[in-house]
Every structure is written in structure tokens, then in C-alpha cells.
């Protein structure tokens, strides 16, 4: 298994309340990339929200290959958004991107 850091971009189509943002951050905590060698050296917050409503979710994924990691990252991002009360219409996601590979984990 290899540890991948996967970025999943998206856009909030409405206002993101403080409670929703807190719940989303809580749902992402188990796959926060800070626990990797890469995350110790880089600024890899699990959730970054920009002023224009765009956001990036960064996830630590253990998988056998890149495609499996990207699929799992998308599934986990969708699950975290759902746990925060958001769906595909209120927070559509863009394509996943491998941000890093941590082979020292």
C-alpha cells in the first residue's frame, strides 16, 4: 500500500455557515494529510475555503494504486459533505488530483 495525498476541488453554491464548516472539518479529520511525512513539511489543510466559495479538500488515502486512491478520495469527500448536510447541488466537486505520494509512511 502507498499513501497518497489527493486534492478534490469544489464550489459551495450558497453560504457556508460556521456550523456546517465545523462539521465538514470534523468529518474530514480521520483522513487529514497532516499525519503524513508530506503533511509535516507542507501546508496541507484538510479543507481550504476561498472567498469566492471554491474549496479544496485534501485527503490522506492508503491504496494500492493511484486510481483506487482517487476513487476512495472522491467517495470520502462526498461522504464528508453529506455528513455536513451538503449534497452535489450545494457543493459540486471537480476532478480529483494526486497532490503527493508518501512512500515513507
N, C-alpha and C positions, 0 to 999 in steps of 0.2 A: 504494500500500500504506500501511496505517496500522499503527502499533504499539499493540497492546492489552496491558494487564495483566489477566490472567484469574486469578481465585481458584477453586480446586477444593477443597471441603471433603471430609473423610473421617473414618473412625474405624478405628483399629487395634483388632482384636478380641482380640489377645493382646499379650504383652510384645514390645516393640521393642528388640532388642539393639543395642548400640553399633555393631557391625559393619554391621548392617542399616541403621541410621540414616546411617552414614557413606557406604555405597554408594548409598543413596537421594539424599543430598545431592550426591554426585558425578554421578549420572545427571541431576540437575536443573541442574547448573552451566551447560550451554550455553544455557539459556533463563531464567537468573537475571534478575529485573527490575531489579537494581541498575545495569545498564548503560544505563538509560533516563533521560530527564530527570526523570520522576516518581520513579524509584528513587533518584536522587541526593538528592531532597528528603524522601522518605518512608522509613519503616522497612518496607521490603518484602523480608523474607527469603523465599527460595525455599521454605523449609519451616519451618513453625511447628508444634510439637507441644505440646499441653496435657497437664496432669497426668491428666486423665480419659481419655486415649487418642484424643481427637479431634485432628485436624490440618488444616492448610490448606497447600496447595501454591499458590504464586503464580508464574505463568509469563509471560514476555515472548513475545508471538506477533505476527508480522507477517502480516497478512491483508487481503484486500480488503474484508471486512465482518465485523460482529460475530458472526454465526452461524458463519462459517468459522473465526474465531478461537476460538470456544468449542469447536467440534468438534476442532480441532487441539490445543487445551489438554487436552481430555479424553484424546485419543489419547496425547499426550506424558506426561501424568500416569500413565496406565495402563502405558505402556512403562517409565517410571522405577521404578514399584512392582514391575513384573515383573523388572527388572534387579536389584532388591534382594531378590528371592526372595519377593515378596508377590503375592497374587492377590486376586480380587474377594471371596473369603470371609474373607481375613485383613486386608483394608484396603478395605472398600466405599467408593465415592465418592458424594458428593452432587451436586447440580446446580451447573454452572459459573456464575460471575458475573463480569461485566465490572467490574473494580475501578478501571481508569483507561484513558485513551486518551492516547498520547504522539504528538502531531502534529508535534513538533519534531525527531524522530529522522531 
